[in-house]
Amino acid sequence: MTKVGIIGGSGFAGEELIKLLSLHDSSSIIAISSRELKNTPVSDLFQGTDLNFVDPEDNIFFQCDVVFFATPHGTAMKKADSFIQEGINKKNIHALHDISDGGILATLSELCFTNKIGCSISLDNNFQVSPEQFLFSEEIGVVIQINESKLKELKQSAHSQNLIFQYLGKIGGSNFDILDKNKDKLFSRDIAELEQAWSQVSYRIKSIRDNKDDAKSEFDLISKTSNTGLFANDSFKQPKKGLKILNLLKNKPKVAILREQGVNGQNEMAAAFIKAGFEAHDIHMQDLLEQKKDLNQFNGLAVCGGFSYGDVLGAGKGWSSTINFSDSIQEQFLKFFEDEQKFTLGVCNGCQMLSSIKEIIPGTDSWPSFQKNHSDQFEARLSQVKILKSKSVLLNNMEDWSLPIIVSHGEGRASFENEDEINKLFDSEKICMTFVDSSGYQTEQYPLNPNKSPSGITGITNDNGNITIMMPHPERVFRSHQFSWKPLSWGEFSPWMQIFINAKKFVS
């Protein structure tokens, strides 16, 4: 007989549970809680049991095989949240995924697909249900990954909060195995095979809607065992006290955070520079047109990205037109660019814009334009890049670092008039950043190279190295918690903070 408890049994949901469970041949209700009605007979409200209401914290719930939360959704989830947060704080929980559509089986599959790691699941459970019922149940819950040595501790923690805790199995290998209570295999498939089956519908849609070659490239990448995913290779040192000292300086250098219609990346950009010890100023192009601001008041210039002119049909070029068709503004930019003691950083739309006015930027021979992504889609993902040896002052001491970084653009494909221009840029050490695969090699394969720029090119500098443009967004990931994936060893700041520290050192 399955022992059942009901938390929050005085409401409508509690009443319905009592009705159903009292008629169930293989279950017995042993506890029903209500803080307000503690010690009151349940029969005063509902028929079907001779129990008295107890406190929700009563130890009798530890004797239950199953506990139903007949409380509002938020109340039930608060208990689960506190358990999860406790596990995270103690570094006992390594991964977590909610159970929703498709049940536990779908949840486990998605967890395995993330890092292409298999698992072995045992159905030796105490719920007295069929394998199908157990695997496909969509009841509210989460699946967590823990170190086996912490199993007992977490189980006790869950029980102390009246939560059901069920051991499922182990991770490892390349297969998804489901075992019955006798350890016989009910199901066994390669993870890559399952992920391709999982992705089949999306792949077919993408083949029709987007570039079919890129759609196939992404689909085929699933089965490539050489593709091991994102990684980090750097020698970044957490600044800690150094940053505090920089921020206490009375005479902070000034950086212009430049934006135009549609740009939305100015806040993150300003935050990164402020953390590095700058005085950041929000400058709109209209401020320059109306002569309210002058770029030459500043030590540095950050040209931001984020949907300038809707991020379509030459967004960066539309921005640059304001400069090209205004003699006073063009002169202002020209004077700023000619000062080799000042730096410029162009990101995303800012990269596109600066490449469109390369005629007034010294040392930009062979710079490309940036065209529509080969995939015919806006690409927003965490991509892997490598920083090359270059003249860029902003990437100083970052040579050979390989890091994940956010890309978010529809027009990021570097376009050159001929291959000789590419070779010139590499030979003159103006190429400072390229997309790479999981082995660290430059790649043109989609989606590892989200726009299919030749030779993986996604960051360029000028002859002097004081002007650097790039399509990825370092300002959106300068703090470690901004990443969806990161090494556990990273501290408060990610290695991308080095760009902004380098800028401070350059103008100091």
VODRENDO-806635 format. One line per 5 residues: for each residue x, y negated, z of C-alpha. Coordinates in nm, 2 decimals, always signed. Example, Ala and Ser with C-alpha at 12.3 -4.5 7.8 and 13.67 -1.06 7.14 Angstrom:
+1.23/+0.45/+0.78; +1.37/+0.11/+0.71
***
This chain:
+0.00/+0.00/+0.00; +0.14/-0.34/-0.10; +0.14/-0.59/+0.18; +0.02/-0.93/+0.06; +0.04/-1.28/+0.21
-0.13/-1.60/+0.10; +0.02/-1.94/+0.17; -0.24/-2.22/+0.17; -0.54/-1.99/+0.19; -0.81/-2.24/+0.29
-0.87/-2.39/-0.05; -1.05/-2.28/-0.37; -0.75/-2.09/-0.50; -0.71/-1.91/-0.16; -1.08/-1.81/-0.16
-1.05/-1.66/-0.51; -0.73/-1.47/-0.41; -0.90/-1.33/-0.10; -1.20/-1.21/-0.32; -0.98/-1.04/-0.57
-0.73/-0.89/-0.34; -0.99/-0.76/-0.09; -1.12/-0.54/-0.38; -0.78/-0.42/-0.48; -0.72/-0.05/-0.40
-0.34/-0.07/-0.37; -0.30/-0.40/-0.17; -0.37/-0.52/+0.18; -0.38/-0.88/+0.30; -0.19/-0.91/+0.62
-0.15/-1.29/+0.65; -0.33/-1.61/+0.53; -0.19/-1.95/+0.63; -0.34/-2.29/+0.69; -0.17/-2.56/+0.91
-0.50/-2.73/+0.99; -0.70/-2.41/+1.07; -0.43/-2.22/+1.25; -0.58/-1.95/+1.48; -0.93/-2.00/+1.32
-1.10/-1.69/+1.18; -1.08/-1.68/+0.80; -1.44/-1.55/+0.80; -1.56/-1.89/+0.92; -1.49/-2.00/+0.56
-1.47/-1.69/+0.34; -1.60/-1.33/+0.35; -1.37/-1.04/+0.29; -1.12/-1.03/+0.58; -1.12/-1.04/+0.96
-0.78/-1.22/+0.99; -0.72/-1.55/+1.16; -0.53/-1.83/+0.98; -0.16/-1.85/+1.08; +0.11/-2.11/+1.03
+0.29/-2.10/+0.69; +0.62/-2.07/+0.88; +0.50/-1.76/+1.07; +0.75/-1.47/+1.05; +0.47/-1.23/+0.95
+0.53/-1.34/+0.59; +0.87/-1.17/+0.60; +0.68/-0.84/+0.63; +0.50/-0.90/+0.30; +0.59/-0.73/-0.03
+0.42/-1.02/-0.22; +0.34/-1.37/-0.12; +0.10/-1.59/-0.32; +0.13/-1.97/-0.30; -0.23/-2.09/-0.32
-0.10/-2.44/-0.27; -0.08/-2.73/-0.52; +0.19/-2.66/-0.78; +0.42/-2.93/-0.65; +0.41/-2.79/-0.29
+0.51/-2.44/-0.41; +0.79/-2.58/-0.63; +0.92/-2.79/-0.34; +1.00/-2.47/-0.15; +1.17/-2.32/-0.46
+1.36/-2.65/-0.52; +1.50/-2.66/-0.17; +1.62/-2.30/-0.21; +1.78/-2.37/-0.54; +1.94/-2.70/-0.42
+2.09/-2.52/-0.12; +2.24/-2.26/-0.36; +2.39/-2.52/-0.59; +2.53/-2.73/-0.30; +2.71/-2.42/-0.16
+2.83/-2.33/-0.52; +2.64/-2.00/-0.50; +2.43/-2.05/-0.81; +2.63/-2.06/-1.14; +2.34/-2.07/-1.39
+1.96/-2.11/-1.37; +1.66/-2.09/-1.61; +1.29/-2.13/-1.54; +1.05/-1.85/-1.63; +0.79/-1.97/-1.88
+0.67/-1.85/-2.22; +0.78/-1.49/-2.29; +0.84/-1.41/-1.92; +1.16/-1.28/-1.77; +1.27/-1.11/-2.09
+1.27/-1.44/-2.28; +1.45/-1.62/-2.00; +1.73/-1.36/-1.98; +1.77/-1.37/-2.35; +1.81/-1.74/-2.36
+2.07/-1.73/-2.08; +2.27/-1.46/-2.27; +2.25/-1.65/-2.60; +2.41/-1.96/-2.44; +2.75/-1.80/-2.38
+2.70/-1.49/-2.59; +2.74/-1.27/-2.29; +2.54/-0.95/-2.25; +2.36/-0.81/-1.94; +2.23/-0.49/-1.79
+1.89/-0.51/-1.63; +1.75/-0.25/-1.39; +1.37/-0.21/-1.36; +1.41/-0.03/-1.02; +1.18/-0.28/-0.85
+0.91/-0.27/-0.58; +0.63/-0.43/-0.77; +0.46/-0.12/-0.88; +0.40/-0.25/-1.23; +0.49/-0.13/-1.57
+0.82/-0.24/-1.74; +0.61/-0.44/-1.99; +0.42/-0.62/-1.71; +0.74/-0.70/-1.53; +0.94/-0.82/-1.83
+0.67/-1.03/-1.99; +0.50/-1.17/-1.69; +0.49/-1.56/-1.71; +0.44/-1.62/-1.34; +0.62/-1.93/-1.21
+0.98/-1.86/-1.11; +1.34/-1.89/-1.20; +1.63/-1.66/-1.29; +1.96/-1.74/-1.13; +2.31/-1.62/-1.19
+2.52/-1.57/-0.87; +2.84/-1.41/-0.75; +2.75/-1.06/-0.63; +2.93/-1.13/-0.30; +2.66/-1.40/-0.23
+2.37/-1.17/-0.29; +2.28/-1.10/+0.07; +2.32/-1.46/+0.17; +2.09/-1.59/-0.10; +1.83/-1.32/-0.04
+1.81/-1.42/+0.33; +1.78/-1.78/+0.23; +1.50/-1.71/-0.01; +1.31/-1.50/+0.25; +1.35/-1.77/+0.51
+1.16/-2.00/+0.27; +0.89/-1.74/+0.19; +1.02/-1.69/-0.16; +1.02/-1.36/-0.35; +1.38/-1.26/-0.44
+1.43/-0.98/-0.68; +1.77/-0.84/-0.80; +1.77/-0.79/-1.17; +2.11/-0.67/-1.28; +2.46/-0.77/-1.39
+2.60/-0.98/-1.68; +2.89/-0.87/-1.90; +2.97/-0.71/-2.24; +2.80/-0.79/-2.57; +2.48/-0.59/-2.53
+2.14/-0.65/-2.38; +2.06/-0.33/-2.19; +1.74/-0.26/-2.00; +1.75/+0.05/-1.77; +1.46/+0.23/-1.60
+1.47/+0.34/-1.23; +1.66/+0.65/-1.34; +1.93/+0.43/-1.51; +1.82/+0.56/-1.85; +1.83/+0.30/-2.13
+1.49/+0.18/-2.24; +1.64/-0.08/-2.47; +1.99/-0.17/-2.60; +2.08/-0.43/-2.86; +2.38/-0.65/-2.95
+2.33/-1.01/-2.82; +2.42/-1.16/-3.16; +2.16/-0.94/-3.33; +1.89/-1.05/-3.08; +1.98/-1.41/-3.12
+1.96/-1.40/-3.50; +1.61/-1.23/-3.46; +1.52/-1.51/-3.21; +1.64/-1.78/-3.45; +1.49/-1.63/-3.77
+1.18/-1.85/-3.79; +1.38/-2.17/-3.72; +1.63/-2.06/-3.98; +1.36/-2.01/-4.25; +1.20/-2.34/-4.18
+1.53/-2.52/-4.18; +1.62/-2.35/-4.52; +1.32/-2.51/-4.68; +1.32/-2.85/-4.49; +1.69/-2.92/-4.47
+2.01/-2.84/-4.66; +1.97/-2.46/-4.72; +2.35/-2.40/-4.73; +2.40/-2.57/-4.39; +2.10/-2.38/-4.25
+2.26/-2.05/-4.35; +2.60/-2.16/-4.22; +2.45/-2.22/-3.87; +2.26/-1.89/-3.88; +2.57/-1.69/-3.99
+2.77/-1.85/-3.71; +2.56/-1.67/-3.45; +2.72/-1.33/-3.54; +3.08/-1.46/-3.56; +3.26/-1.32/-3.26
+3.54/-1.57/-3.31; +3.30/-1.86/-3.23; +3.34/-1.87/-2.85; +3.18/-2.21/-2.80; +3.29/-2.53/-2.63
+3.61/-2.57/-2.43; +3.83/-2.84/-2.27; +4.20/-2.88/-2.31; +4.34/-3.20/-2.15; +4.58/-3.34/-1.89
+4.35/-3.61/-1.76; +4.41/-3.72/-1.40; +4.12/-3.85/-1.20; +4.18/-4.22/-1.13; +4.00/-4.24/-0.80
+4.18/-4.51/-0.60; +4.34/-4.65/-0.92; +3.99/-4.75/-1.05; +3.91/-4.92/-0.72; +4.22/-5.13/-0.75
+4.15/-5.22/-1.10; +3.80/-5.34/-1.01; +3.92/-5.55/-0.73; +4.14/-5.76/-0.95; +4.03/-6.13/-0.95
+4.12/-6.20/-1.31; +3.94/-5.92/-1.50; +3.98/-5.91/-1.88; +3.66/-5.98/-2.07; +3.51/-5.74/-2.32
+3.23/-5.83/-2.56; +2.97/-5.55/-2.58; +2.83/-5.62/-2.93; +2.48/-5.51/-3.04; +2.24/-5.56/-3.32
+1.87/-5.48/-3.39; +1.80/-5.13/-3.28; +2.12/-5.06/-3.09; +2.07/-4.89/-2.76; +2.41/-4.78/-2.64
+2.52/-5.11/-2.48; +2.45/-5.02/-2.12; +2.66/-4.70/-2.12; +2.94/-4.89/-2.30; +2.93/-5.17/-2.05
+2.93/-4.93/-1.76; +3.24/-4.75/-1.88; +3.43/-5.07/-1.93; +3.32/-5.21/-1.59; +3.44/-4.89/-1.42
+3.78/-4.95/-1.59; +3.81/-5.30/-1.45; +3.66/-5.52/-1.72; +3.41/-5.80/-1.71; +3.16/-5.68/-1.97
+2.94/-5.94/-2.16; +2.62/-5.84/-2.35; +2.65/-6.01/-2.69; +2.38/-5.99/-2.95; +2.46/-6.08/-3.32
+2.21/-6.36/-3.28; +2.43/-6.51/-3.01; +2.71/-6.54/-3.27; +2.48/-6.67/-3.54; +2.35/-6.95/-3.31
+2.71/-7.02/-3.19; +2.61/-6.95/-2.83; +2.91/-6.71/-2.80; +3.26/-6.69/-2.96; +3.43/-6.35/-3.00
+3.77/-6.52/-2.94; +3.67/-6.58/-2.57; +3.72/-6.21/-2.52; +4.01/-5.97/-2.48; +3.83/-5.68/-2.64
+3.53/-5.59/-2.86; +3.31/-5.29/-2.83; +3.07/-5.25/-3.13; +2.79/-5.02/-3.00; +2.57/-4.75/-3.16
+2.22/-4.62/-3.12; +1.97/-4.66/-3.41; +2.09/-4.98/-3.56; +1.83/-5.07/-3.82; +1.66/-4.74/-3.75
+1.98/-4.54/-3.82; +1.87/-4.49/-4.18; +1.96/-4.62/-4.53; +2.30/-4.76/-4.45; +2.23/-4.88/-4.09
+2.59/-4.99/-4.04; +2.60/-5.16/-4.38; +2.29/-5.36/-4.29; +2.46/-5.48/-3.98; +2.77/-5.58/-4.17
+2.57/-5.78/-4.41; +2.51/-6.04/-4.14; +2.88/-6.09/-4.12; +2.95/-6.08/-4.50; +2.68/-6.34/-4.57
+2.78/-6.59/-4.29; +3.10/-6.77/-4.35; +3.12/-6.90/-3.99; +3.07/-6.55/-3.83; +3.31/-6.39/-4.08
+3.58/-6.64/-3.99; +3.52/-6.56/-3.62; +3.56/-6.19/-3.68; +3.86/-6.24/-3.90; +4.04/-6.45/-3.64
+3.97/-6.19/-3.37; +4.09/-5.89/-3.58; +4.41/-6.07/-3.67; +4.51/-6.10/-3.30; +4.71/-5.78/-3.24
+4.69/-5.84/-2.86; +4.31/-5.77/-2.87; +4.14/-5.44/-2.92; +3.83/-5.32/-3.10; +3.63/-5.00/-3.04
+3.35/-4.91/-3.29; +3.12/-4.62/-3.20; +2.86/-4.46/-3.42; +2.67/-4.75/-3.59; +2.96/-4.97/-3.48
+3.19/-4.74/-3.66; +2.98/-4.76/-3.97; +2.96/-5.14/-3.95; +3.33/-5.19/-3.90; +3.41/-4.96/-4.20
+3.18/-5.18/-4.41; +3.38/-5.49/-4.33; +3.73/-5.33/-4.37; +3.82/-5.60/-4.62; +3.86/-5.85/-4.33
+4.03/-5.60/-4.09; +4.41/-5.58/-4.12; +4.57/-5.24/-4.19; +4.26/-5.05/-4.30; +4.37/-4.93/-4.64
+4.19/-4.60/-4.73; +3.93/-4.63/-4.46; +3.62/-4.44/-4.57; +3.25/-4.54/-4.57; +3.01/-4.33/-4.37
+2.72/-4.16/-4.56; +2.42/-3.95/-4.50; +2.49/-3.62/-4.32; +2.53/-3.32/-4.55; +2.25/-3.14/-4.35
+2.00/-3.41/-4.45; +1.91/-3.44/-4.08; +1.99/-3.66/-3.78; +2.24/-3.46/-3.58; +2.24/-3.49/-3.20
+2.45/-3.23/-3.03; +2.76/-3.17/-2.81; +3.04/-3.11/-3.05; +3.41/-3.01/-3.01; +3.68/-3.26/-3.12
+4.06/-3.28/-3.11; +4.26/-3.60/-3.06; +4.55/-3.62/-3.30; +4.88/-3.81/-3.28; +4.80/-4.16/-3.40
+4.87/-4.53/-3.36; +4.54/-4.58/-3.16; +4.62/-4.77/-2.84; +4.28/-4.65/-2.70; +4.38/-4.29/-2.74
+4.73/-4.33/-2.61; +4.86/-4.03/-2.41; +4.56/-3.82/-2.53; +4.74/-3.64/-2.82; +4.63/-3.28/-2.86
+4.34/-3.31/-2.61; +4.04/-3.11/-2.73; +3.71/-3.19/-2.57; +3.34/-3.17/-2.61; +3.16/-3.50/-2.69
+2.82/-3.62/-2.79; +2.74/-3.69/-3.15; +2.41/-3.87/-3.24; +2.38/-3.99/-3.60; +2.22/-3.95/-3.94
+2.49/-4.11/-4.14; +2.83/-3.99/-4.01; +2.99/-3.81/-4.31; +3.32/-3.98/-4.40; +3.33/-4.05/-4.77
+3.65/-4.12/-4.97; +3.71/-4.23/-5.33; +3.96/-3.95/-5.37; +4.16/-3.69/-5.18; +4.47/-3.91/-5.20
+4.31/-4.15/-4.95; +4.27/-3.87/-4.70; +4.63/-3.77/-4.73; +4.74/-4.13/-4.69; +4.55/-4.16/-4.37
+4.69/-3.84/-4.22; +5.05/-3.93/-4.34; +5.02/-4.28/-4.18; +4.88/-4.14/-3.85; +4.55/-4.33/-3.89
+4.33/-4.02/-3.84; +4.29/-4.00/-3.47; +4.01/-3.75/-3.41; +3.87/-3.45/-3.60; +3.60/-3.19/-3.54
+3.74/-2.85/-3.46; +3.62/-2.49/-3.41; +3.64/-2.29/-3.09; +4.00/-2.20/-3.18; +4.10/-2.57/-3.21
+4.14/-2.58/-3.59; +4.00/-2.86/-3.80; +3.67/-2.75/-3.95; +3.42/-2.85/-4.22; +3.18/-2.57/-4.12
+2.83/-2.68/-4.01; +2.72/-2.73/-3.73; +3.07/-2.73/-3.58; +3.13/-3.03/-3.81; +2.78/-3.18/-3.78
+2.81/-3.41/-4.08; +3.06/-3.21/-4.29; +3.32/-3.49/-4.31; +3.62/-3.37/-4.51; +3.90/-3.23/-4.29
+3.67/-3.28/-4.00; +3.75/-3.65/-3.99; +3.55/-3.84/-3.73; +3.79/-4.10/-3.58; +4.02/-4.35/-3.75
+4.25/-4.64/-3.65; +4.43/-4.92/-3.83; +4.80/-4.98/-3.89; +4.85/-5.16/-3.56; +4.64/-4.92/-3.37
+4.44/-5.19/-3.18; +4.12/-5.12/-3.38; +3.97/-4.77/-3.35; +3.64/-4.64/-3.50; +3.47/-4.31/-3.43
+3.13/-4.15/-3.49; +3.11/-3.96/-3.15; +3.00/-4.14/-2.83; +3.27/-4.13/-2.56; +3.07/-4.39/-2.35
+2.78/-4.14/-2.32; +3.01/-3.88/-2.15; +3.26/-4.08/-1.95; +3.12/-3.93/-1.63; +3.13/-3.56/-1.58
+2.76/-3.53/-1.48; +2.66/-3.66/-1.82; +2.76/-3.33/-1.99; +2.52/-3.04/-2.04; +2.84/-2.82/-2.02
+3.17/-2.90/-1.86; +3.45/-2.72/-1.68; +3.39/-2.68/-1.30; +3.73/-2.84/-1.24; +3.63/-3.19/-1.36
+3.58/-3.45/-1.10; +3.36/-3.76/-1.11; +3.51/-3.89/-1.44; +3.55/-3.69/-1.76; +3.87/-3.71/-1.97
+3.69/-3.96/-2.20; +3.73/-4.22/-1.93; +4.09/-4.24/-2.04; +3.99/-4.44/-2.35; +3.86/-4.72/-2.12
+4.16/-4.70/-1.89; +4.39/-4.73/-2.19; +4.20/-5.04/-2.30; +4.26/-5.20/-1.96; +4.63/-5.12/-1.97
+4.66/-5.26/-2.32; +4.53/-5.60/-2.23; +4.69/-5.62/-1.88
***
